[in-house]
Amino acid sequence: MTDAKEISPQWSQDYAVVEKAIHFIEENYGARPSLARIAESVNLSEFHFQRLFSRWVGISPKRFLQYLTKEYAKKLLDESRNILDATYDAGLSSPGRLHDLFIQCEAVTPGEYKSKGQGLEIVYGVSPSPFGDCMIARTPRGICALKFVRGHSMEELDGFLRSQWPKASLKKDDTVIKRLAGLVFPFDGRRAGAPLHLYVRGTNFQIKVWEALTKIPLGSTVTYEDIARHIGLPKAARAVGTAVGKNPIPFLIPCHRVIRKMGEFGNYGEGPDRKKALIGWEAAKKNPLTDIRSEI
């Protein structure tokens, strides 16, 4: 992979404001707050609120917020119908990922699954990201975990790693992980020089679901039913939802791109506000907004 520039802490700081604004909108949706009122809720002037959004995502907050409407979510689902099958037929492992960021996903063998990480060294640490500080963990064979820090203590994050790999040796190294984060979250047109490798531990069913998630292109969404049909188990939408919730590497295995069939964003293990931020950020990076009417 090419060398990655370390991500600025400013991105995490900007994201904290964005998430707070999204939460305020959700709490006051019926009142349809003005942009000035939203800016006031995060203790910024409208001018500085505009400037923050331009820095964080490259577009105005008014345009960004239009990506978070149910109307736009339904439009995405209509456009994305059968997208998983089309992706599979094209032979692409993960098309349309931001800045040509491709993912190769490797599952542990049955013997490795039973060993629970015995003899494996996992390096982990915390880095800023466009969606808040995050913990990333990697093995010599690939990234094995990603969790966003907000809402979790470091003890909880450490416990998550140990629950996934109870017999592995854990080594904390924030410097190494900050460099890796520059490839996980590329920016300014930077590209990974080779696919990012993921190393996952799960049941056969979970692995099938997670691999299907990596086929969802940037800026697209699918439903749980779409995933179930794609893996050949059309009646397993509920089980798919459970497997999605067990995803150990959010963002790189993009479970945030799965929404409910009525256009509702639904739950997300890393927080519902972050799910909206992820979907809106990716939509803004992929497409200029044209005919979507704001509901805010």
Secondary structure, DSSP 8 states (H G I E B T S, - for coil): --------HHHHHHHHHHHHHHHHHHHTGGG---HHHHHHHTT--HHHHHHHHHHHTSS-HHHHHHTTSHHHHHHHHHHHTTHHHHHHHHT-SSTT-GGG--EEEEE--HHHHHHTTTT-EEEEEEE--TTS-EEEEEETTEEEEEEESTTS-HHHHHHHHHHHSTTSEEEE-HHHHHHHHHHHS--TT---SS-EEEEE---HHHHHHHHHHTTS-TT--EEHHHHHHHTT-TT-HHHHHHHHHT-SSTTTS-GGGEE-TTS-----TT-HHHHHHHHHHHHHHH----S-----
